Amino acid sequence: MRLENRENNQTRQIKFTTDFTKHALGSVLVEFGDTKVITTASVEQGKPKWMDKEDPRGWLTAEYSLLPSSTSTRCQRERTKISGRTQEIQRLIGRSLRASVDLTKMPDLTITIDADVIQADGGTRTASICGGFVALSIAVKKLLKDGILAQNPIIEPVGAISAGIINGEVKLDLNYEEDSHAQVDSNVVLTQSGKIIEFQTTAEGEPYKYEQMIEIFDIAKKGIKEIIEKYPTLE
C-alpha cells in the first residue's frame, strides 16, 4: 500500500472548486491530494504582435508560478527572470490547452491561463493543465453567453497525470515522496478521445523496458479518463 492507502492504479483525491476568485473570467482551485493550484483564465482583445494581422486565429497562452511558501523550503519569487523549469512547464500547459481548441473560432482574442501553485506535493504541472482546462471552459461559456464568441472553440477536453516506476512497480499520480524516489518518471497529457499531446517518460537511473512504457501509458490513460469525468464543466 502507498502512503495514502492507494492501489498503484489509483489517483489521489481530486477536487475542483470553481469560481474560486472574483475577477478572472474563469477560475478554479484544483487539488490533487496535497497539491493545490489556483488556475484562472483571463481574456483580452487582440493577439500577440508576432502573429500576422491576416492570421484568422486568436491565441491561448499560459503562465506558471510556484509560490514561495508552496514547498517545505521557501523558493524565491521569479521577478525578473524565470527558470528553465518554469519556462518548460508554461510551454507544456500552453500547448496542451491549445490542442483542446480551434483558435480560428476565437479570432482577435487572447486567453491567458495562469497557474499559481499554493501547495506543492508532486504533479503540479499536470494538475495545472487539468485546472487550466476547467478555467478555460468556464471562460468560454461566459464569452458565448455574452456574444463575444460566435462559436464554441473547444474541440474536446484534455487531461493530464503523472506516473512512474518505483521499486519496479508502475504507479499512478505520484506525490512528491514517490516522485523523488522514482526510477522512471512520466507526465502524460491526452485528449478525451485518447489522442496523445504529451508522453514524456524519463529513466532516472537504469533504462526501462518497452513493456513498462506501455504499462505506464495504459495506467495514465485510465487515470486521465477518470479525471476528465470529474470536470465540473462537463456535468
C-alpha positions in Angstrom: 0.0 0.0 0.0 1.1 3.6 -0.7 1.2 6.5 1.7 -2.4 7.4 1.1 -3.5 3.8 1.2 -4.0 3.8 -2.6 -3.6 1.0 -5.1 -1.0 1.5 -7.7 -3.6 2.4 -10.3 -5.5 4.9 -8.1 -5.3 8.7 -8.3 -5.2 10.8 -5.2 -8.4 12.6 -4.1 -9.1 15.1 -6.8 -11.3 18.2 -6.4 -12.2 21.2 -8.5 -13.6 24.3 -6.8 -14.9 26.7 -9.5 -15.3 30.5 -9.3 -12.6 30.5 -6.7 -11.5 34.1 -7.4 -13.7 37.1 -8.1 -12.2 38.9 -11.1 -11.0 36.3 -13.6 -13.5 35.2 -16.2 -12.8 31.6 -15.3 -11.2 30.4 -12.1 -10.7 27.1 -10.2 -8.8 25.7 -7.3 -7.6 22.3 -8.3 -6.5 19.8 -5.7 -4.6 16.5 -6.4 -4.2 15.3 -2.9 -2.0 17.8 -1.1 -1.1 19.6 -4.4 -3.2 22.7 -4.7 -3.1 25.1 -7.7 -5.2 28.2 -8.4 -5.9 28.4 -12.2 -7.5 31.3 -13.9 -8.5 32.3 -17.4 -8.2 35.9 -18.4 -9.3 37.3 -21.8 -8.0 40.3 -23.8 -9.0 41.8 -27.1 -6.2 41.4 -29.7 -3.5 38.9 -30.2 0.3 38.8 -29.8 2.3 41.2 -32.0 4.3 38.3 -33.6 1.1 37.0 -35.2 0.3 38.1 -38.7 -2.6 40.5 -38.8 -4.2 38.5 -41.5 -4.0 35.3 -39.4 -7.6 34.3 -38.6 -6.6 32.7 -35.3 -6.7 34.0 -31.8 -4.2 32.8 -29.2 -4.0 30.9 -26.0 -1.0 31.0 -23.7 -0.1 30.1 -20.1 2.0 31.3 -17.2 3.0 29.2 -14.2 4.3 30.1 -10.8 5.5 28.2 -7.8 4.7 30.5 -4.9 7.4 30.9 -2.2 5.5 29.1 0.6 4.2 26.2 -1.6 7.2 24.0 -0.7 8.8 22.9 2.5 11.8 25.2 1.8 10.9 28.7 0.7 11.6 29.2 -3.0 12.4 32.6 -4.4 9.9 34.6 -6.5 10.9 34.8 -10.1 10.5 38.5 -10.5 12.8 39.3 -13.5 13.9 36.1 -15.0 12.1 32.8 -14.9 13.9 29.5 -14.5 14.2 26.9 -17.3 11.8 24.6 -15.3 9.1 27.3 -15.2 9.6 28.0 -18.9 9.2 24.3 -19.7 6.0 24.0 -17.6 4.5 27.1 -19.1 5.0 25.9 -22.6 3.6 22.4 -21.7 0.5 24.0 -20.2 0.1 26.3 -23.2 0.5 23.7 -26.0 -1.7 21.2 -24.1 -4.6 23.6 -23.8 -4.2 24.9 -27.4 -4.7 21.3 -28.5 -8.2 21.5 -27.0 -9.4 24.5 -29.0 -9.9 25.7 -32.6 -8.1 29.0 -32.5 -9.9 30.2 -35.6 -13.2 30.3 -33.6 -11.8 32.8 -31.2 -10.5 35.5 -33.6 -8.7 38.6 -32.2 -8.8 37.2 -28.7 -6.0 36.2 -26.4 -6.8 33.9 -23.5 -4.2 33.6 -20.8 -4.2 30.7 -18.3 -2.4 31.5 -15.1 -1.4 28.6 -12.8 -0.2 29.5 -9.3 0.9 26.7 -7.1 0.0 27.4 -3.5 1.0 24.0 -2.2 3.2 21.5 -4.0 3.3 17.8 -3.3 4.1 16.4 -6.8 2.3 16.6 -10.1 1.9 20.4 -10.2 2.2 20.7 -14.0 -0.4 18.0 -14.6 -2.8 19.5 -12.1 -2.3 22.9 -13.7 -3.3 21.5 -17.1 -6.5 19.9 -15.7 -7.4 23.0 -13.7 -6.5 25.2 -16.6 -8.9 23.4 -18.9 -11.7 23.8 -16.4 -11.0 27.5 -16.0 -10.8 27.8 -19.8 -14.2 26.1 -20.2 -15.8 28.4 -17.7 -14.5 31.4 -19.5 -15.6 30.1 -22.9 -19.2 29.6 -21.6 -19.3 33.2 -20.5 -17.9 34.5 -23.7 -20.5 32.6 -25.7 -23.3 33.8 -23.4 -22.2 37.4 -23.8 -21.9 37.1 -27.6 -18.2 37.8 -27.7 -17.7 34.3 -29.2 -20.0 33.2 -32.0 -18.9 29.6 -31.9 -17.6 27.3 -29.2 -13.8 26.9 -29.9 -13.4 23.9 -27.6 -12.8 20.7 -29.6 -12.6 18.3 -26.8 -11.4 18.2 -23.2 -7.8 17.4 -22.3 -6.4 15.9 -19.1 -3.0 15.1 -17.6 -1.5 12.9 -15.0 1.9 11.8 -13.7 3.0 8.2 -13.4 6.3 6.3 -12.7 8.1 3.2 -11.7 9.1 2.9 -8.1 10.8 -0.3 -6.8 9.9 -2.0 -10.1 6.2 -1.2 -9.8 4.2 1.2 -12.1 2.3 3.7 -10.0 -0.2 6.5 -10.9 -0.3 10.1 -9.8 2.9 10.4 -7.8 3.2 12.6 -4.8 6.5 14.3 -4.0 7.9 11.5 -1.9 7.2 8.9 -4.6 8.4 11.2 -7.4 11.7 11.9 -5.7 12.4 8.1 -5.4 11.1 7.1 -8.9 13.3 5.1 -11.2 11.2 6.3 -14.1 9.2 9.5 -14.2 6.4 10.3 -16.6 4.0 13.1 -17.5 1.1 12.2 -19.8 -1.3 14.6 -21.5 -4.2 13.2 -23.6 -7.4 14.3 -25.2 -10.7 12.8 -24.0 -10.7 10.6 -27.1 -7.3 9.3 -26.2 -5.1 11.2 -28.6 -1.6 12.0 -27.3 -0.5 15.6 -26.7 2.5 14.7 -24.4 4.0 11.5 -23.4 7.3 12.3 -21.6 8.9 9.4 -19.9 12.4 9.6 -18.5 14.6 7.0 -16.8 16.2 8.5 -13.7 18.7 5.6 -13.5 18.7 2.3 -15.4 16.9 2.2 -18.8 13.4 0.8 -18.7 11.7 -1.8 -21.0 9.2 -1.2 -23.8 6.6 -3.2 -21.9 7.0 -0.9 -18.9 6.5 2.1 -21.2 3.2 0.6 -22.4 2.1 -0.1 -18.9 2.8 3.5 -17.9 0.8 4.8 -20.8 -2.1 2.5 -20.1 -2.3 3.4 -16.4 -2.1 7.1 -17.2 -4.8 6.8 -19.8 -7.1 5.2 -17.2 -6.3 8.0 -14.7 -6.9 10.8 -17.3 -10.3 9.3 -18.2 -11.3 9.3 -14.6 -10.1 12.9 -14.1 -12.0 14.2 -17.2 -15.1 12.6 -15.8 -14.7 14.7 -12.7 -14.6 18.0 -14.6 -17.5 20.2 -13.3 -17.8 21.9 -16.7 -18.9 18.6 -18.3 -21.7 17.9 -15.8 
